[in-house]
Amino acid sequence: MNEARHAPVPPDPAVARLIVAGITVGTILEPAETDPRPEAAGPPTTLTSPPPVLAVAVTGPAQAAAPLSSPPSRPLPVSRPGDGLRLIPLAGFHWGGAVRSRTAPPGPRVRGDHVLLRPTGGLATIMFPRHNHVLPAGRIAFIPAGTAFSLKPPPEVRGLALLIPPALCQGQSLPRSFSHGLPATGDAALLDASMFALASGPTHDPATACQIAQIAAVLSRLDDRPGRSDPASAGLAEARALTGRFLQLARAELPSNQTIAEMARRLGCSLAQLDRACRLNRGRSALDLLYDLRLQCATQALREGDRPVTEIAGLLGYSGLGHFMRAFLAATGRTPQAYRSLMRNTRDGPPERH
């Protein structure tokens, strides 16, 4: 009988779950009518309708051209059904691959649609495989489909992000690589009007091509200088010219896999002079620019051609297929074959609806 009295009693399942969760108080109180914390804003209010999912930061084209200081009075247009085109607040657009640690940002990853970023307050940092680009308010950035990047804007940033499926841009002269800068006089209002019109128009709207052409024209006139007030110097002009000649030579010599030192000698300068010019003009070393050029040519070959992956690796100066696949996966988050499949699917577009 004594053995039965001292036998362990099976715990209550509810109590066991509370203990596992770290809750050991004897009583769990019901929520109070008022918040007892010192910084409480006041008694809770009853919501008559569910809050909007997206916190809109722009009320229209007029306010989108300058930083906003008051809450919006109307929501963003409802996304067009079926074609993947979306206009969302910039603060709500997060993109990237695997997170390496709790404090590290997500790694770059390829997207299958074009991304147009329009910050109007604060700034956002676009992270590419080998460099970061800070995009402040007032500037515009266009990231074409197939580009590997990551983006995690801070909550306080204001502005818009427009996601455009490539199938809607056939025949349009949009930039083929990352483009950014200040819009020309009057172009900010034109861009905002086109972004809102695209997001609110019905599927297969004949005006879609006109709106995208308007965006392409605005992007073609962007001023990508660090600051319009920066004085032009002869040193910067020389650095720009030398960097341009270096990239032209590097593109032509990709199959031969020439070293940076050999190309510097052919350009009539030292390796240090070439590297200094590249950093002054592009903010990157000559080797980084060469890696970026090789990756750009690889993505273009996979996107637009049918050459075997092994042949592409040889034409671009990679030491072998394994080297190419490791470098491409590290830069884009996808293998060359997976990237080619993604680009073909996005290029073909969604099936027509009847």
C-alpha positions in Angstrom: 0.0 0.0 0.0 2.9 2.4 0.8 4.3 1.7 -2.7 1.0 2.7 -4.4 0.9 5.9 -2.3 4.4 7.0 -3.3 4.0 6.1 -7.0 4.5 9.1 -9.4 1.2 10.8 -10.4 0.8 11.5 -14.2 1.0 15.3 -14.7 -1.9 17.3 -16.1 -1.2 17.8 -19.9 -2.1 21.5 -19.7 0.2 22.0 -16.7 3.0 20.2 -18.5 2.7 22.5 -21.5 2.8 25.6 -19.3 5.9 24.3 -17.6 7.6 23.6 -20.9 6.7 27.2 -22.0 8.4 28.6 -18.8 5.1 29.6 -17.2 5.1 28.7 -13.5 2.7 31.2 -11.9 -0.2 29.7 -10.0 -2.8 31.7 -11.8 -3.0 33.2 -15.3 -5.0 36.4 -15.1 -7.4 37.6 -17.8 -6.4 40.7 -19.8 -6.9 44.0 -17.9 -9.2 46.7 -19.1 -6.3 49.2 -19.2 -2.7 48.6 -19.9 -0.7 48.7 -16.6 2.6 49.6 -18.3 4.0 53.1 -17.6 4.1 54.0 -21.3 0.6 52.8 -22.1 -1.1 54.9 -24.8 -4.6 54.5 -23.3 -7.4 52.0 -23.2 -7.8 49.7 -26.2 -10.1 50.8 -28.9 -12.5 48.5 -30.6 -11.8 48.0 -34.3 -14.9 48.2 -36.5 -13.1 46.9 -39.5 -9.8 44.9 -39.9 -6.7 47.1 -40.3 -5.1 47.3 -43.8 -2.4 44.7 -44.5 -0.1 47.2 -46.1 0.8 50.5 -44.5 0.7 52.8 -47.5 3.2 55.7 -47.5 2.1 57.6 -50.6 -1.3 59.2 -51.4 -0.7 59.9 -55.1 1.7 61.1 -57.8 2.0 64.6 -56.4 3.1 63.5 -52.9 5.3 60.7 -54.3 7.7 63.2 -55.8 8.8 64.4 -52.3 9.2 62.9 -48.8 5.9 62.5 -47.1 5.0 64.0 -43.8 1.3 63.0 -43.3 -0.5 59.7 -43.3 -2.1 58.6 -46.6 -5.8 59.2 -47.3 -6.4 56.4 -49.8 -5.0 52.8 -50.2 -2.8 51.6 -53.0 -4.5 50.2 -56.1 -5.5 46.6 -55.8 -3.0 44.3 -57.6 -4.0 43.3 -61.1 -5.2 39.6 -61.1 -3.3 37.0 -62.9 -0.3 38.9 -64.3 1.9 39.2 -61.2 2.2 43.0 -61.4 2.2 44.5 -57.9 2.7 47.9 -56.3 3.6 47.7 -52.6 5.0 50.0 -49.9 8.8 49.9 -50.0 9.0 49.1 -46.3 7.0 45.9 -46.9 9.2 44.6 -49.7 11.8 42.1 -48.3 13.8 39.8 -50.5 16.8 37.5 -50.1 18.0 34.0 -49.7 19.0 32.1 -46.6 19.8 34.0 -43.5 23.3 33.1 -42.3 22.9 34.3 -38.7 20.4 36.2 -36.5 22.3 39.5 -37.1 23.4 39.0 -40.7 21.1 40.2 -43.6 19.8 37.6 -46.0 22.0 36.6 -48.9 21.4 37.7 -52.5 18.9 35.7 -54.5 17.7 35.9 -58.0 14.2 37.3 -58.8 12.2 36.5 -61.9 10.6 39.9 -62.2 11.8 43.4 -62.7 11.9 45.6 -59.6 11.4 49.4 -59.6 12.3 51.1 -56.3 11.1 54.6 -55.5 12.0 55.8 -51.9 10.5 59.1 -50.9 11.7 59.2 -47.3 14.7 57.5 -45.5 17.0 55.2 -47.4 17.3 51.5 -48.3 20.4 49.4 -48.9 20.4 47.0 -51.9 22.8 44.1 -51.3 24.4 42.5 -54.3 26.8 39.5 -54.3 29.9 41.6 -54.0 28.8 45.1 -53.0 26.0 47.1 -51.5 24.2 50.1 -52.9 22.6 52.7 -50.7 19.5 54.2 -52.3 18.4 57.5 -50.6 15.1 59.3 -50.9 14.6 61.0 -54.2 16.6 58.5 -56.2 15.2 55.7 -58.3 16.6 52.2 -58.8 15.7 49.5 -61.4 16.7 45.9 -60.8 16.1 43.8 -64.0 14.8 40.2 -63.8 17.5 37.7 -63.2 19.6 39.9 -60.9 20.7 38.4 -57.6 20.2 40.8 -54.7 18.7 41.1 -51.2 16.7 43.9 -49.7 15.5 44.5 -46.2 14.3 48.1 -45.8 14.0 49.6 -42.4 10.4 50.1 -41.1 10.7 53.8 -41.2 11.5 54.0 -44.9 8.8 55.5 -47.1 8.2 54.9 -50.8 7.0 52.3 -53.3 8.2 49.2 -55.0 6.8 48.1 -58.4 7.2 44.4 -59.4 6.8 44.0 -63.2 6.7 40.6 -64.9 9.0 40.4 -67.9 6.2 39.1 -70.0 4.6 42.5 -69.9 7.8 44.2 -71.1 8.4 42.5 -74.4 9.6 45.0 -77.0 10.4 47.7 -74.4 13.8 49.2 -73.9 14.2 48.7 -70.2 17.7 48.7 -68.8 19.4 45.3 -69.0 21.5 45.8 -65.9 21.1 47.6 -62.5 20.3 51.2 -63.1 19.9 54.1 -60.6 20.0 57.8 -60.2 18.1 61.1 -59.9 15.1 61.6 -62.2 15.2 64.5 -64.6 13.0 67.6 -64.0 9.3 66.5 -64.1 10.1 62.8 -64.5 9.3 62.0 -60.9 5.6 62.9 -61.4 5.5 61.0 -64.7 7.0 57.9 -63.1 4.5 58.0 -60.1 1.6 58.3 -62.5 2.7 55.4 -64.6 3.3 53.2 -61.5 -0.2 53.9 -60.1 -1.8 53.4 -63.5 0.0 50.0 -64.0 -1.1 48.8 -60.6 -4.8 49.8 -61.0 -5.3 48.9 -64.7 -7.1 45.7 -65.6 -5.3 42.7 -67.0 -4.4 43.0 -70.7 -5.1 46.7 -70.6 -3.9 48.2 -74.0 -2.4 51.1 -72.0 0.1 48.8 -70.2 2.6 49.0 -73.0 2.4 52.8 -73.0 2.9 53.0 -69.2 5.9 50.7 -69.4 7.4 52.8 -72.2 7.0 55.9 -70.1 8.9 54.2 -67.3 11.6 53.1 -69.7 12.0 56.7 -70.9 12.3 58.0 -67.3 14.9 55.4 -66.5 16.9 56.3 -69.6 17.2 59.9 -68.3 18.4 59.1 -64.8 21.4 61.0 -63.5 23.6 58.4 -61.8 26.2 60.8 -60.5 26.8 60.7 -56.7 25.6 64.3 -56.4 24.7 66.9 -58.9 26.6 69.5 -57.0 29.9 67.5 -57.1 32.4 69.4 -59.2 33.6 67.5 -62.2 37.4 66.9 -62.1 39.9 65.9 -64.7 41.0 63.0 -62.5 37.5 61.6 -62.3 37.1 61.9 -66.1 40.3 60.1 -66.7 39.3 57.4 -64.2 36.0 56.9 -66.0 37.7 56.6 -69.4 40.3 54.1 -68.1 37.7 52.0 -66.4 35.6 52.0 -69.6 38.6 50.8 -71.7 39.4 48.2 -69.1 35.9 46.7 -69.1 35.8 46.7 -72.9 39.1 44.8 -73.0 38.1 42.5 -70.3 34.9 41.5 -72.1 36.9 40.8 -75.3 39.5 38.7 -73.4 37.1 36.7 -71.2 37.8 33.4 -73.1 41.6 33.8 -72.7 41.3 34.5 -68.9 44.0 37.2 -68.9 45.2 38.5 -65.6 44.5 42.0 -64.4 48.2 42.8 -64.5 48.4 41.8 -68.2 45.4 43.9 -69.1 46.8 46.9 -67.2 50.0 46.6 -69.2 48.1 46.5 -72.5 46.2 49.7 -71.3 49.4 51.5 -70.7 49.2 51.8 -66.9 50.2 49.9 -63.8 48.0 47.6 -61.9 47.8 50.1 -59.0 46.7 52.9 -61.4 44.0 50.7 -62.9 42.8 49.6 -59.5 42.7 53.2 -58.3 40.8 54.4 -61.4 38.2 51.6 -60.9 37.7 52.5 -57.3 37.4 56.2 -58.0 34.9 55.6 -60.8 32.9 52.6 -59.7 33.8 52.2 -56.0 35.1 48.7 -56.7 38.5 47.1 -57.4 39.4 46.0 -60.9 39.1 42.4 -59.8 35.6 42.9 -58.4 34.5 44.6 -61.7 36.0 41.6 -63.7 34.0 39.2 -61.5 30.8 41.2 -62.0 31.4 41.3 -65.8 31.9 37.6 -65.9 28.7 37.0 -63.9 26.7 39.5 -66.1 27.9 37.7 -69.3 27.0 34.3 -67.8 23.5 35.4 -66.9 23.0 36.9 -70.3 24.2 33.7 -72.0 21.9 31.5 -69.9 18.9 33.8 -70.4 19.2 34.5 -74.1 20.9 31.4 -75.6 20.9 27.7 -75.7 24.7 27.0 -75.3 25.5 24.1 -72.9 26.6 25.2 -69.5 30.0 23.6 -69.9 30.6 25.7 -73.1 29.5 28.9 -71.3 32.0 28.2 -68.5 34.8 27.9 -71.0 33.9 31.0 -73.0 33.9 33.1 -69.9 37.2 32.1 -68.5 36.1 29.8 -65.7 38.6 27.1 -64.8 36.0 24.4 -65.2 32.3 23.5 -64.9 32.6 23.0 -61.1 34.2 26.5 -60.7 31.4 28.1 -62.8 28.6 26.3 -60.9 30.1 27.2 -57.5 30.6 30.8 -58.4 27.2 31.2 -60.0 25.4 29.5 -57.1 27.2 31.7 -54.6 26.3 34.9 -56.5 22.7 34.1 -57.4 21.5 31.4 -55.1 20.6 29.2 -58.0 22.5 26.8 -60.3 23.0 27.8 -63.9 20.3 25.3 -65.1 17.8 26.4 -62.5 18.5 30.1 -63.5 17.9 29.3 -67.2 14.6 27.5 -66.4 13.4 30.4 -64.2 14.2 33.0 -67.0 12.4 30.9 -69.6 9.3 30.5 -67.5 9.2 34.2 -66.7 9.9 35.2 -70.3 7.0 33.0 -71.6 4.6 34.6 -69.1 1.4 33.3 -67.6 -1.1 31.5 -69.9 -3.8 33.6 -71.5 -7.2 33.7 -69.8 -10.4 33.3 -71.8 
